[in-house]
Amino acid sequence: MNEINKARRLRMAAVDEGESVKIRAIKEAEAEASRTEIQAKADAEAKFMAGQGIARQRQAIISGLRESVNSFKAEVAGVDAKQAS
């Protein structure tokens, strides 16, 4: 009878061990998916911010050129914006 109980307990322990391995694998996969999602969101945000910076840089260049042309027009008589550029 002891051997039967021992075999039953070992069988149940093996089933429990298999379940725990399965649960660990699922949790690890979920964690990896979460890390991937977080990294993708961070990359998207970084690219968005870089685009914002480039847009501001271009606006500053245009503003500087406009100011330069206007300054040139003001100081040189008889010159319009098309001639100055």
C-alpha positions in Angstrom: 0.0 0.0 0.0 2.9 2.4 0.8 4.3 1.9 -2.7 0.9 2.7 -4.3 0.6 5.9 -2.2 4.2 6.8 -3.1 3.6 6.3 -6.8 0.4 8.4 -6.6 2.1 11.2 -4.8 5.0 11.1 -7.3 2.6 11.2 -10.2 0.8 14.2 -8.6 4.1 15.9 -8.0 5.1 15.4 -11.6 1.8 16.9 -12.8 2.2 19.9 -10.5 5.8 20.4 -11.6 4.6 20.3 -15.3 2.0 22.9 -14.5 4.5 25.1 -12.7 6.9 24.9 -15.7 4.0 25.8 -18.1 2.9 28.8 -15.9 6.5 30.0 -15.7 6.9 29.8 -19.5 3.6 31.7 -20.0 4.6 34.4 -17.5 8.1 34.8 -19.1 6.4 35.2 -22.5 4.0 37.8 -21.2 6.9 39.7 -19.6 8.9 39.6 -22.8 5.8 40.8 -24.8 5.4 43.7 -22.3 9.1 44.6 -22.6 8.8 44.6 -26.4 5.7 46.8 -26.3 7.3 49.3 -23.9 10.4 49.5 -26.0 8.3 50.0 -29.2 6.4 52.8 -27.5 9.6 54.4 -26.3 11.2 54.2 -29.8 8.0 55.8 -31.3 8.1 58.6 -28.8 11.8 59.2 -29.5 11.2 59.4 -33.2 8.3 61.7 -32.7 10.4 64.0 -30.6 13.2 63.9 -33.1 10.8 64.9 -35.8 9.5 67.8 -33.7 13.1 69.0 -33.2 13.8 68.8 -37.0 10.6 70.8 -37.7 11.6 73.5 -35.2 15.1 73.6 -36.7 13.7 74.1 -40.2 11.4 76.9 -38.9 14.3 78.6 -37.3 16.3 78.4 -40.6 13.3 79.9 -42.5 12.9 82.6 -40.0 16.6 83.5 -40.1 16.5 83.6 -43.9 13.4 85.8 -43.9 15.1 88.2 -41.4 18.2 88.3 -43.5 16.3 89.1 -46.7 14.3 91.8 -44.9 17.4 93.3 -43.4 19.1 93.3 -46.9 16.0 94.9 -48.5 16.0 97.6 -45.8 19.6 98.5 -46.2 20.0 98.3 -50.0 17.7 100.7 -51.9 15.8 99.4 -54.9 16.0 95.7 -54.1 13.0 93.6 -53.5 12.7 90.1 -51.9 13.1 88.2 -55.2 16.3 90.0 -56.1 17.7 89.5 -52.6 17.2 85.8 -52.6 
